[in-house]
Amino acid sequence: MFVMISGVVESLVVADKDFTWVSVGPGQTFHVPPNAKHGWRNAGPAPAVMIVISTSTMGRFFKDVGKPRAAGGRATAPSSSEIEHS
């Protein structure tokens, strides 16, 4: 479950080989069923902020593949070795 706080994202919904982008804005929620393929893209010029409500299994996954950002620093793309580690 995702709850949008600010910004606008588009969420990819996959159903029977059909791909659709759905806009999700502040105050809206988006539920991803277990094992469903999905994706996100920022649809606006502002950063997108959301709350992610998930299982502990997904929490461990994000911890394993995540890359901390320094306070006040800009997000950077992962290096090739960081991607291979994931």
C-alpha positions in Angstrom: 0.0 0.0 0.0 1.3 3.4 -0.9 -0.1 6.7 0.4 0.9 9.9 -1.5 2.0 12.8 0.7 3.1 15.3 -1.9 4.0 15.4 -5.6 2.4 13.3 -8.3 3.5 9.9 -9.5 2.3 7.5 -12.1 1.9 3.9 -11.1 2.2 1.1 -13.6 -0.7 -1.3 -13.5 -0.3 -4.7 -15.3 -3.3 -6.8 -15.9 -3.4 -9.7 -18.5 -0.4 -8.3 -20.4 -2.0 -4.9 -20.6 0.1 -2.0 -19.2 -1.6 1.2 -17.9 -0.1 4.2 -16.1 -2.4 5.6 -13.3 -1.8 9.1 -11.8 -1.6 9.1 -8.0 -1.6 12.5 -6.1 -1.5 13.8 -2.5 -4.0 12.1 -0.2 -4.6 9.2 -2.6 -3.6 5.6 -2.0 -2.4 2.8 -4.3 -2.6 -0.9 -3.4 -0.3 -3.4 -5.1 -1.6 -7.0 -4.7 0.9 -9.7 -3.7 3.3 -10.7 -6.5 1.8 -8.1 -8.9 4.2 -6.4 -11.3 4.2 -2.6 -10.8 6.3 0.4 -11.3 6.6 4.1 -10.5 7.6 7.3 -12.3 7.6 10.8 -11.1 5.1 12.7 -13.3 5.9 16.2 -12.1 8.7 18.6 -11.5 8.5 18.3 -7.7 9.9 15.5 -5.6 7.3 12.8 -4.9 6.9 11.8 -1.2 4.9 8.7 -0.1 4.4 6.4 2.8 5.0 2.8 2.0 3.1 0.2 4.1 4.5 -3.2 3.5 5.6 -6.5 4.9 8.8 -7.1 6.9 10.0 -9.2 3.9 9.8 -6.2 1.6 11.4 -4.0 4.3 14.4 -6.3 4.4 14.6 -6.2 0.5 14.6 -2.4 0.5 17.2 -2.3 3.2 19.4 -4.7 1.2 19.1 -2.9 -2.1 18.8 0.6 -0.8 21.4 3.3 -0.8 21.4 5.9 2.0 21.5 9.5 1.0 23.6 11.9 2.9 21.6 14.6 4.8 20.9 17.4 2.4 22.7 15.6 -0.5 21.2 14.8 -3.9 20.2 11.4 -4.9 22.6 9.7 -7.3 22.3 6.7 -9.6 23.8 3.5 -8.3 27.1 2.4 -9.7 27.4 -0.8 -11.8 28.9 -2.7 -8.9 26.1 -1.5 -6.6 23.5 -2.8 -9.1 25.3 -6.1 -9.4 25.3 -6.5 -5.6 21.5 -6.2 -5.6 
